[in-house]
Amino acid sequence: MNRKWEEKLKQIEERASHYKRKPLCSVYRPSLSRPEQPPSIWKLFRRQTEAFNFVKSCKQDVHVFALEYKMGDGQRIYLVTTYAQLWFYYKSRKNLLHCYEVIPESAVCKLYFDLEFNKPANPGADGKKMVALLIEHVCRALQDLYSVRCSAEDVFNLDSSTDEKFSRHLIFQLHDVAFKDNIHVGVYTRNRNFRLYKSSKLGKHVALEIAEDNKFFPKQSKTIPEENQYFLSSLVCNVRFSDTLRILTCDTPQNKRKRMKHFNSTSPSVGTIEGFQCSPYPEVDQFVLSLVTKNDIKGGIRRWSYFFPEQLLVYDIFKYRWCENIGRAHKSNNIMILVDLKNEVWYQKCHDPICKAENFKTDCLPLPAEVCLLFLFKEEEEFTTDETRNNETTSPHKPSPGASSDPGWDNGLDDACFLEATEDAELAEAAESSLLRHSSGVDEIPDDLIMEVLQE
């Protein structure tokens, strides 16, 4: 027993002597094992604001990325790292499968487009021709407005289309030219999340790949592999600053007035329409009411606003203050429910100043099938077809047996509501197509614009 104890004591003394000669660092600094690997800056945050605050404190050239992962209903965490560090781990495509570049609202950026349409709803649409035409028009506009020469060879064309949806990302690779920020590129959202090259959406298996009709090829480099070159080209905020860099703007006071007039117009042809309690989409109204009626709390719709080009319904809710951001009900501030009819999803935002400052919104959740426009149109089409068949089998001058001479239930309200909803959808499509030449794609309405419309 004494011999064993003496051997153990000797081992402890030898280890203590070793640590005296080579003491541990007071602060652990992570480093990668191989010399070709970049310095390690890899920090995760639950909130976007925390990630951007950390970026401000860093001396290195770091950027914010969003990572989708499964947790409850699905959330995003925010990664701060360098382009080189991200690519080192991202290129293997083992773990980082659902990644997004977060484009800061004040950052100089490339011109970019997010294009998509529903294929079954547009059977005659030729996506490739439409993309080629858009590139042609944008290149002509850049030449006319800014004397910037470019062509399809300067546009990185990425594809993630499926049988159901045509989806493309276009990133313009303009030499020594960039836009002042996201707003000057289009009416994009603040701190927009833009999916990375090679990434897929959470729950989807279609990654964003190089389109077969892509004509852009990065310059060959002896030090940077071609795949890494494509990755760097796909990053919207990856702008090389130099003395010759031109910063473009397109937000003149005249354009501001036109845009505000467009969004605040009460004309059904463009902008928004609004009302109280019942919108032109009663099925959607009922769904929203079901969301705010829980645990003996019966919320209601104070007001609704419909943004035509975006096909977005914004519901101002009262008597229901539960907020997913803080995990409880607000004491005084109510919430908003936003229904994106184009993408068939819904999410929540808040009137609370803290939630607005954090640009908080819940994750997008799918609408029930019975609320989606395509389902409603199909249901109405089947009803109309059945009615036509019934009419064809009966005499046009005599009522069918058992039919009532007084159609008490048919007071015209159902047909009128459906007709109004159909006209809204058609007007939204027309407004969107007419704005296509002047806009680089819109996914969301800025919060301050939503609030302005609701307050008015």
N, C-alpha and C positions, 0 to 999 in steps of 0.2 A: 504493500500500500504506500509506504514511504517512498519507494523507488518511482512509482507512477506519479506521485505528487511532485517529486523533484524534477521529473522529465517535463511535466506540464508547466511548472514554474519557470523552467529554463526556456521553454517555447514562448511564454508570455514575455520574458525579459528580452529575448531576441527580437520579438515583434515590436516591443516598445522602443528598442534601440534603433530599429529600422525606421520607425516613424519620426524619431528625433532627427535622424540624418536626412530624411525626405518627408517633411511635414505636408499635410493636406492643405489645400488652398482654403482661405477663410470663406470665399464665395465661390460656389461651383459655377464654372463657365463651360457650357456644353460646346463640344467641338466634334467635327467629323473625323473619322479615322484616317481617310485617305487624302493625300495632298491635293488631288484634283477636285475635291469637293469644295463648294463655296462656304464662307463663314456662316455659322448657324444663327439665323434669326427666325424663330418660329413660335409665334405666340397666338393663342386662341382666346376669343372673347365671346360672351353670350350676347352682348349688345353691340350694335354697329357704332354707336357714339363712343363707346369705350375703346373700340379698335382705332377709330380716327384720332382720339385723344392720345393714344399710344404712339401713333404715327408722327404726331406733332413733336413728341419728345425724343424721337429717334434722329440720330445724325446720318444714318445710312439711308439709301434710297429704297425705302420699303413701300409696300402697297397693300391694300385691303382686298381680300377675296372672301366670298361667301361659300360655305360648304353645306349642302343639304344632307340631312341624316334623319333616320327614323327615331322619333321619340314622341310618344303620344300620337298626336295628329300630324307630326312631321314639322321640323323646325330648321332654321339655318343658324350655324355658328360662323364666326368671322375670324379669319386667319390673317395675320400680319406677317409678311415675309418679303424677300426680294424675288425678282423675276427668276434669277438663276437658281435660288434655293427651291422655289416652287417647281421649276422644270426638272430639277434633279430627281425629285420624288414623284412628280406627276407623269413623267415620260414612261414609267413602267406600267401605268394604268392598272395597278393592283388594288389600291385602296381609295385614291382620290378620283371617284367616278362621277360626282355630281358637283361641279365647281363653277363659280361665277366670278367674273371680274366686277368689282364694285367701282363704278365711275363717280368720283366725287363731283359735287355740284359746281365747284369752282375750278376744276382742273382743266387745263388745256387738253384737247382730245382730237382724235381723228373724226372725219365724217363717217357715220355708220348708219345702217338701216336694219331693222328687224321686220321681215316680210312674211306674211302667212295668209292663207285662205283655206276654207273648208272645201275639199274636193267634191264630195257628193252634192253639196249645194251649188257648185259651179262646174258642172260636167263639161262645159265647152271651153273652160279657161286653160290656156297654154302657159303654164308657169314660167318655162324657160324663155319664151318670147316676151312675156311681160317683164321679166327681170332684165333682159337685154334692152328693151325699150326704155325702162326706167334709168338704167346706166347711161344710155345715150342722151336722154334728156338732162340728167344731172350733170354730165360732162359738158354739155352745151351751156347749161346755166352757170357753171363754174367759170367757163371761158368768157361768157357775156358779162357776168357780174364782177369777177375778180381777176380776169385775164390769167386764169390758171388752166393750163393745158393738161388734159388727162384723157384716158380711154379705158376700155374694158381690161386692158393689160395692167392697169393700176388699181384694180378692184379685186380684193380677196373675196371669193364667192364660196360660202360654206352652206352645206345642205344637211337638214335633218328631217326631211319629208317622210311621211308614212302614207299608207293607202287612204287614210282619212284626211290628212292635212298636208298642204304644201307649206314648207317652212325654209326660209333662207336668211342668212346673215351676210350683209355686204359691208366690208371695211375698206375705205378708200386709202390707198397708200400714196399720198401726195408728197412730192419731194419738197422739203423745206416749207411746208404749208400745213397749218393746223387751225382748228377753230378755238375761240376763246374759252368756251366751256360747253357743257351739255345743253344749256338753254339756247345758245346760238346755233347749235346743230339742229334743233327742232323743239317742240313742246314736250320735251322728255321730262321724266320725273327726276327729282333730286336723288343723288346717290343711287343711280340706277344699277340693277344687277343684270349683267350681260353674260350669257353662258359661254364658257370657254371652249375653244377648239378641242375636240376629242371627248367632251363631256356629254352626258345624257341627263335628262331630268329624272328626279327621284321617282322610281316606279316604272320608268320607261327604259327601253333597251336600244333606242335609236340615238346614236351619238352624233355630234356636229362634225361632219367630215367635209373634205374638199369636194365641191360640186364637180360633176363630170364636165360641165360647161365652163368651169373656172379657167380664166386666161392669165391669171397672175402667177408669176414665179419669182421667188426671192432671189436676190443676187447671191452667187456662189461665194462661199467663205472658206478659207483654209482652217479657221479656228472654230467656227460654229456649224454643227451638222445641219443638213437641210431641214429635218423635222423640227429642230429647235428654231430655225429661221421662220418656218411657217407659224409656229406657236407665238413667237415674238411679234410677227406681223398681224396676228389676230387680236392682239391686245390694243384696245381703243386708247388707253392712256399712255401707251409706250411711244412717246414723242421725243425725238432727239432735239435738244435745245442747242441752238447755235446763233451766231451773229446774223445769219441770213434767214432765220426762221421768220415767216410771215404769219401773223395771227389774224385770222379772219373773223369778222363780226357780221351779223345780219339782223340786229335788233334795233332798228331805227325807231324814233318816236312815232313815225307814221305807221310802221308795222305794229307797234304796240297798240295803237288806237284801233287799228283794224282787227287785231286779234281779240281785244277785249270786247269790241262791238260784236264780233262773231260769236263769242262764248255767252255773252249776256243777252243776245237777241231772243225775243220771245216768239219770233216767227218759226213755224214748224219746219221750214225748209232748211235752216241751218241753226247752229248753236244749241240752245237748250229750250225745253219746255218744263213747266213745273205746275204743282198743284198741291192739294191737301188730301190726305187719307187714301183715296183710290186713284192709282195710276192707270195708264192704258193697258197694263198687264195685271189683271186681277189674280191670275194664278201665282204670279211672283209676289204680289201683295200678301196673299194668304201664307205663302212660304215664309216670308219675312216675319209676319205676325207669329207664326209658330216658333220662330227663333227667340222671340222676346216674350214668350209666355211660358214661364218656368217657375216651379216651386212657389205656387200661389202668387206670383208676381205677373201681372197682366200688362205688358207694355203695349204701346200703340204707335201708329205712324203720324207724326205731327205734320210732316211735309215730305214731298218727293221732288226730285229734279232729274231730268233725263238729258244726258249729253249725247247728241246725235252721232257725231263722227266716231265716238268711242263705244257707242251702244252701252252706255253705263247708266244705271239707275242708282241714285243716291237717296237713301231713306234717312230722314232725321227722326230719331226715335225719342219717345218720351215715356216716363214711368218705368224705365228699365236702364240701369246704369252699370250692369256687370261688365267688367273690363278684363280681357285676357292678359293684358300687359301687367297689371298689378295683382291679378288673381283674386279680386274682390270687386264690389260695386263702388263706383265713385260716390262721394258724399253729395255732390251737387251737379256735376257735369254729366250730361247724357252722352249717348254714343250714336254712331252712324253705321248703317249696314249698306255696303256697296255691292251691287249685283252687276257683274260683267257679263252681259248677254252674248257678247261676241265669243268669249272664251269659255262661257258656261260655268263660271265660278262665282263665289261670293266671299267677302271678307269684312272685317269690322275695323273702324277707326273711331277716334274719340274727339270730343270737344275739349278735353282736359288739356291745359297748357303744357304740362310735363310730357304727356303722351304725344302731343303735337310737336314739341321741341325734339323729341326722339324720333320723329317721323314714324311712329309706331303704326303698324297694321298687322292683323293676324295673318296666318298663312291662308292662301287661297284654297277653299274647299269646293268640291264639285256641286253643282246644282242638281237636284233630283231630276230624273229624266222627264217627268211629267211637267216640269216648269220650263224646260229648254224650248227655244223657238221652233227648232226643226220638228220636235215631237208635236207641238201644238199645230203647226202647219200640216203635218202629216195626218193628224187626227181630224182636222177640219176637211182635208182633201178626201179622206175616206168617208166622212159624213156626207160631203157633197156628192161623191160618187154614188153612195147608196140612195140618196134622195133622187138623183137623176134616174137611176135604174127603176125606182118605185114609180116615178112620174111617167116613165116610158111604158110601163105595163098597165097603166090606167088611162082612161079616156081623158083628154084635156078639157072636156066640157062637163064631165060628171065627177062628183067626189067619189073616192074609193069607199067600199063598204066599211062602215064603222067610223068613218072620219067625221069629225065635228065641223059644223059650219062656222063655228067661232073658235079660231085658234087662240084660246085664252093665254097659253104660255108663250106664244110667239108675239111679244110686244115690241120686237125690233131691238131690244137692248143688247141681247147676245150678239146678234149680227153686227150691230153698230160698234160694240166693243172690239170684236174680232177685226172688223174692217179698219178701225182706228189703229189697232196693234199692227196689222199688216202694212198700213200706210207708213207707220212709224219706222218699221223695219226697212221698207223700200226707200224712204227718205234718208235713213241713216246710211244705207248702202250708197245712195247717190251722192250724199255729202262726202262720204269717205273717198269715193272714187274721184270726185272733183278736187279734193284736197291732196290727193296723192302726188300731184306734181309739185306741190309747195311744201310738203311735210315729209320728214324722214321717218314716219311711223310713230304712232302714239299708243302707249299701253295704259297709261294712267292719267288722270287729271291732277294737276298740282293741288296740294292741300289748301293753299291760300285761295285758289280760285274756287274750289268747292265751298269753302267757308264764305267767300264773298257772295256766291249765288244764294246760299241758304240764308245768309243774313239779310239780303235784299228782299 
